[in-house]
Amino acid sequence: MKKHEIKELTKADVELRLSDAVEELYNLRFQHAMRQLDNPLRLRHVRKNIARYKTILLEYETGRRTSKKETTNQ
């Protein structure tokens, strides 16, 4: 997922994608340990996406970011 696509997500969407990415990272690490991982660079991409998701969540928590969808509903 591209950076600009991640920035457009709501807080709930980011939390959902973060939990999916953490689970994917766990599975990739397991495959890597068993020497079954086809693309080892996938580990790096998933880790970077997790960092992006956590950064966006921190911005929501500190108030530096508000969702456009949430502000229009209020």
MODELLER restraints for C-alpha pairs under 7 A, 6 or more apart:
rsr = mdl.restraints
at = mdl.atoms
rsr.add(forms.Gaussian(group=physical.xy_distance, feature=features.Distance(at['CA:10:A'], at['CA:67:A']), mean=5.56, stdev=0.5))
rsr.add(forms.Gaussian(group=physical.xy_distance, feature=features.Distance(at['CA:11:A'], at['CA:57:A']), mean=6.60, stdev=0.5))
rsr.add(forms.Gaussian(group=physical.xy_distance, feature=features.Distance(at['CA:11:A'], at['CA:60:A']), mean=6.98, stdev=0.5))
rsr.add(forms.Gaussian(group=physical.xy_distance, feature=features.Distance(at['CA:14:A'], at['CA:53:A']), mean=6.01, stdev=0.5))
rsr.add(forms.Gaussian(group=physical.xy_distance, feature=features.Distance(at['CA:18:A'], at['CA:50:A']), mean=6.04, stdev=0.5))
rsr.add(forms.Gaussian(group=physical.xy_distance, feature=features.Distance(at['CA:18:A'], at['CA:53:A']), mean=5.99, stdev=0.5))
rsr.add(forms.Gaussian(group=physical.xy_distance, feature=features.Distance(at['CA:21:A'], at['CA:46:A']), mean=6.43, stdev=0.5))
rsr.add(forms.Gaussian(group=physical.xy_distance, feature=features.Distance(at['CA:21:A'], at['CA:50:A']), mean=6.35, stdev=0.5))
rsr.add(forms.Gaussian(group=physical.xy_distance, feature=features.Distance(at['CA:25:A'], at['CA:43:A']), mean=6.62, stdev=0.5))
rsr.add(forms.Gaussian(group=physical.xy_distance, feature=features.Distance(at['CA:25:A'], at['CA:46:A']), mean=6.35, stdev=0.5))
rsr.add(forms.Gaussian(group=physical.xy_distance, feature=features.Distance(at['CA:28:A'], at['CA:37:A']), mean=6.96, stdev=0.5))
rsr.add(forms.Gaussian(group=physical.xy_distance, feature=features.Distance(at['CA:28:A'], at['CA:43:A']), mean=6.57, stdev=0.5))
rsr.add(forms.Gaussian(group=physical.xy_distance, feature=features.Distance(at['CA:31:A'], at['CA:37:A']), mean=5.14, stdev=0.5))
rsr.add(forms.Gaussian(group=physical.xy_distance, feature=features.Distance(at['CA:59:A'], at['CA:65:A']), mean=5.30, stdev=0.5))
rsr.add(forms.Gaussian(group=physical.xy_distance, feature=features.Distance(at['CA:60:A'], at['CA:66:A']), mean=6.22, stdev=0.5))
